[in-house]
Amino acid sequence: MQASQPSVQVESLQEQLNVVSKQRDGSVLQLSASQEEVKQYAVSLGNLQMALQHFQQEEQAMYSAELEKQKHLRAEWKKREEHLERKVLSLQEHLDEANTALDSASRRTEQIEELRKQNEV
């Protein structure tokens, strides 16, 4: 019985070794799969970072273009405003001249009427 007992112990140890070996192999496979998943996540993260950077650059370019467009429009409207201000000043001068001429003509008309009345008397 003693000879078979070491044999049983060897078998038991062999089974334990087989179980531990299978667990180790499973753990190695899990580790390998996890490492591959981490690599994929790293690649995905890199792609997302590049996409974000590209999006930010496009957004900045659109913002800059819109800003330039607004500056151009503002300058255009400023020129129009200045042109209209000059035109208003010119029209005001003409109006003042016309009013002066009208006042002069009105005074002369009054003088003529006065002279006519004097001549009739």
ChimeraX commands (.cxc) that place a marker at each C-alpha (Angstrom):
marker #1 position 0.00,0.00,0.00 radius 0.5
marker #1 position 2.87,2.25,0.56 radius 0.5
marker #1 position 4.09,1.96,-3.00 radius 0.5
marker #1 position 0.75,2.96,-4.40 radius 0.5
marker #1 position 0.40,5.91,-2.09 radius 0.5
marker #1 position 3.31,7.82,-3.66 radius 0.5
marker #1 position 1.87,6.90,-7.03 radius 0.5
marker #1 position -1.48,8.40,-6.00 radius 0.5
marker #1 position 0.29,11.47,-4.70 radius 0.5
marker #1 position 2.18,11.79,-7.98 radius 0.5
marker #1 position -1.08,11.49,-9.91 radius 0.5
marker #1 position -2.71,14.05,-7.64 radius 0.5
marker #1 position 0.23,16.41,-8.08 radius 0.5
marker #1 position 0.16,15.76,-11.84 radius 0.5
marker #1 position -3.55,16.68,-11.94 radius 0.5
marker #1 position -2.89,19.80,-9.90 radius 0.5
marker #1 position -0.06,20.69,-12.25 radius 0.5
marker #1 position -2.36,20.17,-15.24 radius 0.5
marker #1 position -5.04,22.38,-13.66 radius 0.5
marker #1 position -2.51,25.11,-12.83 radius 0.5
marker #1 position -1.02,24.82,-16.34 radius 0.5
marker #1 position -4.49,25.24,-17.90 radius 0.5
marker #1 position -5.15,28.22,-15.64 radius 0.5
marker #1 position -1.79,29.70,-16.63 radius 0.5
marker #1 position -2.52,29.11,-20.33 radius 0.5
marker #1 position -5.95,30.73,-19.93 radius 0.5
marker #1 position -4.41,33.66,-18.11 radius 0.5
marker #1 position -1.76,34.05,-20.83 radius 0.5
marker #1 position -4.52,34.05,-23.48 radius 0.5
marker #1 position -6.51,36.61,-21.49 radius 0.5
marker #1 position -3.40,38.76,-21.05 radius 0.5
marker #1 position -2.65,38.55,-24.75 radius 0.5
marker #1 position -6.25,39.45,-25.65 radius 0.5
marker #1 position -6.19,42.35,-23.16 radius 0.5
marker #1 position -2.90,43.62,-24.58 radius 0.5
marker #1 position -4.36,43.50,-28.09 radius 0.5
marker #1 position -7.45,45.34,-26.87 radius 0.5
marker #1 position -5.24,48.00,-25.26 radius 0.5
marker #1 position -3.38,48.39,-28.56 radius 0.5
marker #1 position -6.68,48.80,-30.40 radius 0.5
marker #1 position -7.85,51.38,-27.87 radius 0.5
marker #1 position -4.57,53.26,-28.28 radius 0.5
marker #1 position -5.01,53.29,-32.07 radius 0.5
marker #1 position -8.62,54.42,-31.68 radius 0.5
marker #1 position -7.59,57.13,-29.27 radius 0.5
marker #1 position -4.91,58.31,-31.68 radius 0.5
marker #1 position -7.47,58.40,-34.52 radius 0.5
marker #1 position -9.91,60.34,-32.35 radius 0.5
marker #1 position -7.20,62.81,-31.37 radius 0.5
marker #1 position -6.27,63.36,-35.02 radius 0.5
marker #1 position -9.95,63.78,-35.95 radius 0.5
marker #1 position -10.42,66.27,-33.12 radius 0.5
marker #1 position -7.32,68.20,-34.15 radius 0.5
marker #1 position -8.53,68.25,-37.77 radius 0.5
marker #1 position -11.98,69.40,-36.67 radius 0.5
marker #1 position -10.46,72.15,-34.51 radius 0.5
marker #1 position -8.29,73.32,-37.41 radius 0.5
marker #1 position -11.30,73.40,-39.73 radius 0.5
marker #1 position -13.31,75.26,-37.11 radius 0.5
marker #1 position -10.48,77.78,-36.66 radius 0.5
marker #1 position -10.21,78.23,-40.42 radius 0.5
marker #1 position -13.98,78.79,-40.70 radius 0.5
marker #1 position -13.88,81.26,-37.81 radius 0.5
marker #1 position -10.97,83.13,-39.39 radius 0.5
marker #1 position -12.71,83.23,-42.76 radius 0.5
marker #1 position -15.92,84.52,-41.18 radius 0.5
marker #1 position -13.97,87.10,-39.21 radius 0.5
marker #1 position -12.27,88.31,-42.40 radius 0.5
marker #1 position -15.62,88.43,-44.17 radius 0.5
marker #1 position -17.12,90.51,-41.35 radius 0.5
marker #1 position -14.11,92.86,-41.34 radius 0.5
marker #1 position -14.49,93.30,-45.09 radius 0.5
marker #1 position -18.23,93.95,-44.77 radius 0.5
marker #1 position -17.62,96.41,-41.95 radius 0.5
marker #1 position -15.05,98.28,-44.05 radius 0.5
marker #1 position -17.49,98.31,-46.96 radius 0.5
marker #1 position -20.29,99.71,-44.80 radius 0.5
marker #1 position -17.89,102.27,-43.34 radius 0.5
marker #1 position -17.05,103.46,-46.87 radius 0.5
marker #1 position -20.75,103.66,-47.70 radius 0.5
marker #1 position -21.40,105.61,-44.52 radius 0.5
marker #1 position -18.59,108.06,-45.32 radius 0.5
marker #1 position -19.87,108.44,-48.89 radius 0.5
marker #1 position -23.39,109.14,-47.64 radius 0.5
marker #1 position -22.09,111.62,-45.08 radius 0.5
marker #1 position -20.23,113.49,-47.85 radius 0.5
marker #1 position -23.37,113.40,-49.98 radius 0.5
marker #1 position -25.49,114.73,-47.09 radius 0.5
marker #1 position -22.99,117.56,-46.55 radius 0.5
marker #1 position -23.02,118.39,-50.25 radius 0.5
marker #1 position -26.82,118.34,-50.36 radius 0.5
marker #1 position -26.96,120.51,-47.23 radius 0.5
marker #1 position -24.62,123.02,-48.91 radius 0.5
marker #1 position -26.81,123.05,-52.02 radius 0.5
marker #1 position -29.90,123.44,-49.88 radius 0.5
marker #1 position -28.29,126.33,-48.00 radius 0.5
marker #1 position -27.33,127.95,-51.32 radius 0.5
marker #1 position -30.85,127.40,-52.69 radius 0.5
marker #1 position -32.38,128.86,-49.52 radius 0.5
marker #1 position -30.05,131.87,-49.76 radius 0.5
marker #1 position -31.00,132.36,-53.41 radius 0.5
marker #1 position -34.67,131.94,-52.52 radius 0.5
marker #1 position -34.39,134.50,-49.73 radius 0.5
marker #1 position -32.65,136.89,-52.12 radius 0.5
marker #1 position -35.29,136.35,-54.77 radius 0.5
marker #1 position -38.02,136.83,-52.20 radius 0.5
marker #1 position -36.49,140.13,-51.06 radius 0.5
marker #1 position -36.18,141.30,-54.65 radius 0.5
marker #1 position -39.77,140.33,-55.31 radius 0.5
marker #1 position -40.81,142.35,-52.28 radius 0.5
marker #1 position -38.71,145.28,-53.51 radius 0.5
marker #1 position -40.30,145.04,-56.96 radius 0.5
marker #1 position -43.76,144.94,-55.41 radius 0.5
marker #1 position -42.85,147.95,-53.29 radius 0.5
marker #1 position -41.65,149.83,-56.39 radius 0.5
marker #1 position -44.83,148.96,-58.28 radius 0.5
marker #1 position -46.96,150.23,-55.45 radius 0.5
marker #1 position -44.94,153.44,-55.35 radius 0.5
marker #1 position -45.27,153.87,-59.10 radius 0.5
marker #1 position -49.02,153.35,-58.96 radius 0.5
marker #1 position -49.51,155.95,-56.38 radius 0.5
marker link #1:1,2 radius 0.2
marker link #1:2,3 radius 0.2
marker link #1:3,4 radius 0.2
marker link #1:4,5 radius 0.2
marker link #1:5,6 radius 0.2
marker link #1:6,7 radius 0.2
marker link #1:7,8 radius 0.2
marker link #1:8,9 radius 0.2
marker link #1:9,10 radius 0.2
marker link #1:10,11 radius 0.2
marker link #1:11,12 radius 0.2
marker link #1:12,13 radius 0.2
marker link #1:13,14 radius 0.2
marker link #1:14,15 radius 0.2
marker link #1:15,16 radius 0.2
marker link #1:16,17 radius 0.2
marker link #1:17,18 radius 0.2
marker link #1:18,19 radius 0.2
marker link #1:19,20 radius 0.2
marker link #1:20,21 radius 0.2
marker link #1:21,22 radius 0.2
marker link #1:22,23 radius 0.2
marker link #1:23,24 radius 0.2
marker link #1:24,25 radius 0.2
marker link #1:25,26 radius 0.2
marker link #1:26,27 radius 0.2
marker link #1:27,28 radius 0.2
marker link #1:28,29 radius 0.2
marker link #1:29,30 radius 0.2
marker link #1:30,31 radius 0.2
marker link #1:31,32 radius 0.2
marker link #1:32,33 radius 0.2
marker link #1:33,34 radius 0.2
marker link #1:34,35 radius 0.2
marker link #1:35,36 radius 0.2
marker link #1:36,37 radius 0.2
marker link #1:37,38 radius 0.2
marker link #1:38,39 radius 0.2
marker link #1:39,40 radius 0.2
marker link #1:40,41 radius 0.2
marker link #1:41,42 radius 0.2
marker link #1:42,43 radius 0.2
marker link #1:43,44 radius 0.2
marker link #1:44,45 radius 0.2
marker link #1:45,46 radius 0.2
marker link #1:46,47 radius 0.2
marker link #1:47,48 radius 0.2
marker link #1:48,49 radius 0.2
marker link #1:49,50 radius 0.2
marker link #1:50,51 radius 0.2
marker link #1:51,52 radius 0.2
marker link #1:52,53 radius 0.2
marker link #1:53,54 radius 0.2
marker link #1:54,55 radius 0.2
marker link #1:55,56 radius 0.2
marker link #1:56,57 radius 0.2
marker link #1:57,58 radius 0.2
marker link #1:58,59 radius 0.2
marker link #1:59,60 radius 0.2
marker link #1:60,61 radius 0.2
marker link #1:61,62 radius 0.2
marker link #1:62,63 radius 0.2
marker link #1:63,64 radius 0.2
marker link #1:64,65 radius 0.2
marker link #1:65,66 radius 0.2
marker link #1:66,67 radius 0.2
marker link #1:67,68 radius 0.2
marker link #1:68,69 radius 0.2
marker link #1:69,70 radius 0.2
marker link #1:70,71 radius 0.2
marker link #1:71,72 radius 0.2
marker link #1:72,73 radius 0.2
marker link #1:73,74 radius 0.2
marker link #1:74,75 radius 0.2
marker link #1:75,76 radius 0.2
marker link #1:76,77 radius 0.2
marker link #1:77,78 radius 0.2
marker link #1:78,79 radius 0.2
marker link #1:79,80 radius 0.2
marker link #1:80,81 radius 0.2
marker link #1:81,82 radius 0.2
marker link #1:82,83 radius 0.2
marker link #1:83,84 radius 0.2
marker link #1:84,85 radius 0.2
marker link #1:85,86 radius 0.2
marker link #1:86,87 radius 0.2
marker link #1:87,88 radius 0.2
marker link #1:88,89 radius 0.2
marker link #1:89,90 radius 0.2
marker link #1:90,91 radius 0.2
marker link #1:91,92 radius 0.2
marker link #1:92,93 radius 0.2
marker link #1:93,94 radius 0.2
marker link #1:94,95 radius 0.2
marker link #1:95,96 radius 0.2
marker link #1:96,97 radius 0.2
marker link #1:97,98 radius 0.2
marker link #1:98,99 radius 0.2
marker link #1:99,100 radius 0.2
marker link #1:100,101 radius 0.2
marker link #1:101,102 radius 0.2
marker link #1:102,103 radius 0.2
marker link #1:103,104 radius 0.2
marker link #1:104,105 radius 0.2
marker link #1:105,106 radius 0.2
marker link #1:106,107 radius 0.2
marker link #1:107,108 radius 0.2
marker link #1:108,109 radius 0.2
marker link #1:109,110 radius 0.2
marker link #1:110,111 radius 0.2
marker link #1:111,112 radius 0.2
marker link #1:112,113 radius 0.2
marker link #1:113,114 radius 0.2
marker link #1:114,115 radius 0.2
marker link #1:115,116 radius 0.2
marker link #1:116,117 radius 0.2
marker link #1:117,118 radius 0.2
marker link #1:118,119 radius 0.2
marker link #1:119,120 radius 0.2
marker link #1:120,121 radius 0.2
view
